[in-house]
Amino acid sequence: MITMSFPSEAHDFVIEHAEFLEQNVTLIQYGPSGIDILCEASSPGAALDSSQQSSRRCFPGTREQYIADIISWASNSNEASPPMCWMRGPAGVGKSSVAQSCAEYLNRSGYLGAAFFFSVKKCDDPAHYRAIIDKKILKDKTLVLKTISAQFRSLILEPLQELERHGRGVVRKVVFIDGLDECANEGSQVEIIDIIASSIRMTPLRWAFFSRPETHLVAAFESQPISSDCYSIFLPISRKADDEIELYLRGGFQNILRRRACLHLASSWPTKKDIQRLVDAAAGLFAHPATLLRFIDSHSSLGFEETLESILNSLGQPSTLPASPYTELDALYTEIMRRVPTDVLPPMCLFLGHLVGEYSGEDDFWLIATICNILASMKHLEIPLEMRILIYGNIHFYHKSFYDFLVDPARSSAFCVTASAMKGKLFDHYIQQHFHYASSYEVQGASIRISSLSSLSWPCGHEYLNSFIMLHAFVHASMPLSLNSPAFSGLVENFPSDTLRKLEHLDFRRNLIADIDYWNITASKYADVVGHTGTARVFQHTAYECLRESRFAPFEPKEFLAMVDKLEKAGVIRPFHPDLGSSRAASILHTLSRQKSLQKSSGQYKLGHGERSVVWYWEFDVHARYFHEFRTIDYAEAIKIYKAEKFSMWEEPGVPPTA
């Protein structure tokens, strides 16, 4: 037994008894565990048993053959059975529901391994796998930042092999990956397929993928040797599903009546003719009846019959939209949007535009109070019933088809939230809100103090919580205007210089201090860095941020430098020199000395004017694979720390660097 002494006043540590190889040890660990670090970098909303997934299972009696086929494949003990399965199909056919139903069944029967490193059934002791993962991440905390390949090898392949060496091998399990086409970018999606395909002979895992049949995914799954190892299933938009859609509609309407204690109406409402018209309108697309039932169910006990009648009246109306498999679904979305009161529609479109701008295509959800504090124009707005059926939980898109509808002007027409006019309105609104919240803070050196809590649209009633809510709102209302926002490069590219020039008057100093306070309170290690997820470190007067290793991969030097040039020409940023400030002389010197290489470059600029200003420093090196930046109130101290700890400061994220 290995023991260690420690001072009685020691804190922030964990003592765990774990078995590593052949010896028992008492592990004294300071700070967060490896599992804690992994959990912070994960997406809990994507878990099988999360509230976001539990409502997605298939309605009883629907998609039974597809479910049976996948369960049969997953539970087949024949070694000749393909180790991979790919269910492909267009949006709205029910792929996620099939995946959820299969995963729940396999979880009950002990075949599911989607979360095997936390609780594998029929495994001798799941804590052994957890201990291995914990040890690996504690040894190298940067694992969560490394390439997909490195993470797969260190967090899945090597731990499974180590368990096998010590006689604790995991029995055959299946891992489900739903929505592969919504994961990161096309290159990452193909990389995931390639990495998993190359590992199938080395692990006891089977892999089931569910996605739209995007061209790059079709090419990957149909290439050799992957196609020989993959069981492929196509889930089409087909009128063969009419009987199942009718069953789904009848069950849904019965549930609506049951919740209202109106089952006595079941024999007459809706009529058989009504059901048939709705089945015809769905045309094989499950997303249509699912949206329709939520829409009707969102209305009061007295209004559900009239709502159905309104929908039925809108069916078959002439449409200016081009014919597509989603014509009727788009008509339904359009009808829902038209029913939003005219005085509510403008702020509602801002609301939806904000959601679309924040949407990453994975497991996004937002707190409604947070958004309403960011978009204070919604102060007196109750979210209309017509919109509640399209978003759920903490505000979440029920189905990506509504997102697709909102961003495509050919489908949503006047309701498109990505049109230039709408983007301009949202941009101006963010600026208005930035000043709204900035004016509620007083600057005291390198800190800020709240002068008024009256800025909040949705206060919680508790002063301490309100102070954090306001800080959160200030940070997030300013984020879309930040050079680090994922959407910012698009604004710079599409907006004229006179529009961008509005940014030069922002209160960059209050915003920086708010960012630092927010990071310290939340203990967050991650941040958006020039549009990509990176690492953040904060000091009293400085926020340091970086992209490195796998996080650096999506960085585009040419696009970044073009953005910097446009902002400089618009007067949003001004060249800075520590001895000359942001004077004309500094600008001339900057022009003469700036490195133009796309491989390695750096720059330092002033953001804002006078007491609202900060200094922004950045540099990147494509060969060394890093982008570093900092925003600071005290340039001399910030650059001193940066030069001393340029690379070492990122090794222990979350702990402030030392001067």
ChimeraX attribute file (.defattr): number of C-alpha atoms within 10 A of each C-alpha:
attribute: neighborCount
match mode: 1-to-1
recipient: residues
	/A:1	6
	/A:2	8
	/A:3	8
	/A:4	7
	/A:5	6
	/A:6	8
	/A:7	6
	/A:8	6
	/A:9	5
	/A:10	8
	/A:11	10
	/A:12	8
	/A:13	12
	/A:14	12
	/A:15	10
	/A:16	12
	/A:17	11
	/A:18	16
	/A:19	15
	/A:20	12
	/A:21	11
	/A:22	7
	/A:23	9
	/A:24	12
	/A:25	14
	/A:26	14
	/A:27	15
	/A:28	14
	/A:29	14
	/A:30	12
	/A:31	11
	/A:32	12
	/A:33	17
	/A:34	22
	/A:35	19
	/A:36	14
	/A:37	18
	/A:38	17
	/A:39	12
	/A:40	13
	/A:41	13
	/A:42	12
	/A:43	12
	/A:44	14
	/A:45	15
	/A:46	16
	/A:47	15
	/A:48	18
	/A:49	14
	/A:50	11
	/A:51	13
	/A:52	20
	/A:53	16
	/A:54	14
	/A:55	13
	/A:56	17
	/A:57	18
	/A:58	20
	/A:59	19
	/A:60	12
	/A:61	12
	/A:62	18
	/A:63	19
	/A:64	14
	/A:65	10
	/A:66	18
	/A:67	20
	/A:68	13
	/A:69	12
	/A:70	22
	/A:71	18
	/A:72	11
	/A:73	20
	/A:74	27
	/A:75	18
	/A:76	13
	/A:77	10
	/A:78	8
	/A:79	7
	/A:80	8
	/A:81	15
	/A:82	20
	/A:83	22
	/A:84	26
	/A:85	23
	/A:86	23
	/A:87	22
	/A:88	22
	/A:89	19
	/A:90	17
	/A:91	22
	/A:92	21
	/A:93	21
	/A:94	22
	/A:95	27
	/A:96	22
	/A:97	20
	/A:98	25
	/A:99	25
	/A:100	23
	/A:101	21
	/A:102	22
	/A:103	27
	/A:104	17
	/A:105	14
	/A:106	19
	/A:107	19
	/A:108	10
	/A:109	11
	/A:110	18
	/A:111	23
	/A:112	25
	/A:113	25
	/A:114	20
	/A:115	13
	/A:116	18
	/A:117	19
	/A:118	14
	/A:119	15
	/A:120	22
	/A:121	19
	/A:122	11
	/A:123	16
	/A:124	12
	/A:125	13
	/A:126	17
	/A:127	16
	/A:128	21
	/A:129	24
	/A:130	20
	/A:131	19
	/A:132	24
	/A:133	21
	/A:134	18
	/A:135	16
	/A:136	18
	/A:137	20
	/A:138	18
	/A:139	11
	/A:140	12
	/A:141	18
	/A:142	16
	/A:143	20
	/A:144	19
	/A:145	20
	/A:146	16
	/A:147	15
	/A:148	16
	/A:149	15
	/A:150	16
	/A:151	15
	/A:152	17
	/A:153	15
	/A:154	17
	/A:155	22
	/A:156	17
	/A:157	18
	/A:158	17
	/A:159	21
	/A:160	22
	/A:161	17
	/A:162	16
	/A:163	16
	/A:164	13
	/A:165	10
	/A:166	10
	/A:167	10
	/A:168	17
	/A:169	17
	/A:170	23
	/A:171	15
	/A:172	17
	/A:173	22
	/A:174	26
	/A:175	19
	/A:176	21
	/A:177	17
	/A:178	22
	/A:179	17
	/A:180	20
	/A:181	21
	/A:182	16
	/A:183	17
	/A:184	12
	/A:185	12
	/A:186	16
	/A:187	11
	/A:188	15
	/A:189	17
	/A:190	18
	/A:191	15
	/A:192	16
	/A:193	18
	/A:194	15
	/A:195	15
	/A:196	19
	/A:197	20
	/A:198	11
	/A:199	15
	/A:200	17
	/A:201	10
	/A:202	11
	/A:203	19
	/A:204	18
	/A:205	23
	/A:206	24
	/A:207	22
	/A:208	23
	/A:209	21
	/A:210	21
	/A:211	20
	/A:212	22
	/A:213	17
	/A:214	13
	/A:215	9
	/A:216	14
	/A:217	20
	/A:218	15
	/A:219	13
	/A:220	17
	/A:221	23
	/A:222	14
	/A:223	11
	/A:224	10
	/A:225	12
	/A:226	19
	/A:227	19
	/A:228	13
	/A:229	17
	/A:230	20
	/A:231	18
	/A:232	16
	/A:233	15
	/A:234	14
	/A:235	16
	/A:236	18
	/A:237	19
	/A:238	13
	/A:239	15
	/A:240	11
	/A:241	20
	/A:242	18
	/A:243	14
	/A:244	20
	/A:245	29
	/A:246	20
	/A:247	17
	/A:248	22
	/A:249	23
	/A:250	17
	/A:251	13
	/A:252	19
	/A:253	18
	/A:254	19
	/A:255	16
	/A:256	21
	/A:257	18
	/A:258	14
	/A:259	11
	/A:260	14
	/A:261	11
	/A:262	13
	/A:263	15
	/A:264	10
	/A:265	12
	/A:266	15
	/A:267	10
	/A:268	8
	/A:269	17
	/A:270	17
	/A:271	11
	/A:272	13
	/A:273	9
	/A:274	14
	/A:275	19
	/A:276	15
	/A:277	14
	/A:278	20
	/A:279	25
	/A:280	17
	/A:281	20
	/A:282	27
	/A:283	21
	/A:284	23
	/A:285	27
	/A:286	23
	/A:287	20
	/A:288	25
	/A:289	22
	/A:290	19
	/A:291	19
	/A:292	24
	/A:293	19
	/A:294	17
	/A:295	23
	/A:296	21
	/A:297	23
	/A:298	19
	/A:299	17
	/A:300	12
	/A:301	14
	/A:302	9
	/A:303	12
	/A:304	19
	/A:305	14
	/A:306	12
	/A:307	18
	/A:308	19
	/A:309	12
	/A:310	12
	/A:311	17
	/A:312	16
	/A:313	10
	/A:314	13
	/A:315	15
	/A:316	11
	/A:317	9
	/A:318	8
	/A:319	10
	/A:320	11
	/A:321	15
	/A:322	10
	/A:323	9
	/A:324	10
	/A:325	15
	/A:326	21
	/A:327	18
	/A:328	21
	/A:329	26
	/A:330	21
	/A:331	24
	/A:332	21
	/A:333	25
	/A:334	18
	/A:335	15
	/A:336	18
	/A:337	18
	/A:338	13
	/A:339	13
	/A:340	17
	/A:341	12
	/A:342	10
	/A:343	9
	/A:344	15
	/A:345	16
	/A:346	16
	/A:347	18
	/A:348	21
	/A:349	19
	/A:350	21
	/A:351	21
	/A:352	19
	/A:353	22
	/A:354	19
	/A:355	20
	/A:356	18
	/A:357	15
	/A:358	16
	/A:359	16
	/A:360	13
	/A:361	15
	/A:362	16
	/A:363	17
	/A:364	17
	/A:365	18
	/A:366	16
	/A:367	11
	/A:368	16
	/A:369	18
	/A:370	20
	/A:371	20
	/A:372	19
	/A:373	24
	/A:374	29
	/A:375	22
	/A:376	22
	/A:377	17
	/A:378	20
	/A:379	13
	/A:380	11
	/A:381	14
	/A:382	8
	/A:383	14
	/A:384	15
	/A:385	17
	/A:386	20
	/A:387	18
	/A:388	18
	/A:389	21
	/A:390	21
	/A:391	14
	/A:392	14
	/A:393	14
	/A:394	14
	/A:395	17
	/A:396	20
	/A:397	23
	/A:398	21
	/A:399	16
	/A:400	17
	/A:401	17
	/A:402	18
	/A:403	19
	/A:404	16
	/A:405	21
	/A:406	26
	/A:407	19
	/A:408	15
	/A:409	15
	/A:410	13
	/A:411	23
	/A:412	20
	/A:413	16
	/A:414	12
	/A:415	21
	/A:416	22
	/A:417	27
	/A:418	17
	/A:419	16
	/A:420	13
	/A:421	11
	/A:422	17
	/A:423	19
	/A:424	15
	/A:425	14
	/A:426	21
	/A:427	18
	/A:428	15
	/A:429	17
	/A:430	23
	/A:431	18
	/A:432	17
	/A:433	22
	/A:434	25
	/A:435	16
	/A:436	16
	/A:437	25
	/A:438	25
	/A:439	15
	/A:440	17
	/A:441	18
	/A:442	14
	/A:443	16
	/A:444	8
	/A:445	9
	/A:446	16
	/A:447	17
	/A:448	18
	/A:449	12
	/A:450	15
	/A:451	11
	/A:452	14
	/A:453	16
	/A:454	12
	/A:455	17
	/A:456	22
	/A:457	21
	/A:458	21
	/A:459	18
	/A:460	13
	/A:461	8
	/A:462	8
	/A:463	11
	/A:464	9
	/A:465	12
	/A:466	17
	/A:467	18
	/A:468	14
	/A:469	21
	/A:470	25
	/A:471	21
	/A:472	19
	/A:473	25
	/A:474	26
	/A:475	25
	/A:476	21
	/A:477	26
	/A:478	25
	/A:479	20
	/A:480	21
	/A:481	20
	/A:482	21
	/A:483	19
	/A:484	18
	/A:485	20
	/A:486	20
	/A:487	17
	/A:488	18
	/A:489	20
	/A:490	11
	/A:491	19
	/A:492	18
	/A:493	13
	/A:494	12
	/A:495	15
	/A:496	12
	/A:497	17
	/A:498	10
	/A:499	14
	/A:500	19
	/A:501	17
	/A:502	15
	/A:503	20
	/A:504	20
	/A:505	15
	/A:506	22
	/A:507	22
	/A:508	27
	/A:509	27
	/A:510	26
	/A:511	25
	/A:512	23
	/A:513	23
	/A:514	21
	/A:515	22
	/A:516	23
	/A:517	21
	/A:518	17
	/A:519	19
	/A:520	18
	/A:521	10
	/A:522	8
	/A:523	13
	/A:524	15
	/A:525	21
	/A:526	19
	/A:527	19
	/A:528	19
	/A:529	25
	/A:530	23
	/A:531	18
	/A:532	18
	/A:533	20
	/A:534	21
	/A:535	22
	/A:536	26
	/A:537	26
	/A:538	23
	/A:539	18
	/A:540	17
	/A:541	20
	/A:542	27
	/A:543	22
	/A:544	25
	/A:545	25
	/A:546	27
	/A:547	27
	/A:548	19
	/A:549	14
	/A:550	17
	/A:551	20
	/A:552	23
	/A:553	14
	/A:554	12
	/A:555	20
	/A:556	12
	/A:557	18
	/A:558	11
	/A:559	13
	/A:560	15
	/A:561	17
	/A:562	14
	/A:563	19
	/A:564	18
	/A:565	13
	/A:566	17
	/A:567	20
	/A:568	16
	/A:569	13
	/A:570	19
	/A:571	19
	/A:572	22
	/A:573	24
	/A:574	26
	/A:575	25
	/A:576	24
	/A:577	19
	/A:578	11
	/A:579	8
	/A:580	13
	/A:581	16
	/A:582	20
	/A:583	14
	/A:584	13
	/A:585	14
	/A:586	19
	/A:587	18
	/A:588	11
	/A:589	15
	/A:590	18
	/A:591	11
	/A:592	9
	/A:593	10
	/A:594	12
	/A:595	13
	/A:596	10
	/A:597	12
	/A:598	15
	/A:599	14
	/A:600	17
	/A:601	17
	/A:602	17
	/A:603	19
	/A:604	22
	/A:605	24
	/A:606	23
	/A:607	26
	/A:608	21
	/A:609	18
	/A:610	10
	/A:611	12
	/A:612	18
	/A:613	21
	/A:614	26
	/A:615	27
	/A:616	22
	/A:617	20
	/A:618	17
	/A:619	15
	/A:620	23
	/A:621	17
	/A:622	16
	/A:623	8
	/A:624	12
	/A:625	17
	/A:626	20
	/A:627	25
	/A:628	21
	/A:629	21
	/A:630	23
	/A:631	25
	/A:632	27
	/A:633	23
	/A:634	14
	/A:635	18
	/A:636	10
	/A:637	13
	/A:638	22
	/A:639	16
	/A:640	12
	/A:641	17
	/A:642	19
	/A:643	9
	/A:644	13
	/A:645	14
	/A:646	13
	/A:647	12
	/A:648	10
	/A:649	19
	/A:650	21
	/A:651	11
	/A:652	14
	/A:653	18
	/A:654	18
	/A:655	16
	/A:656	17
	/A:657	19
	/A:658	10
	/A:659	11
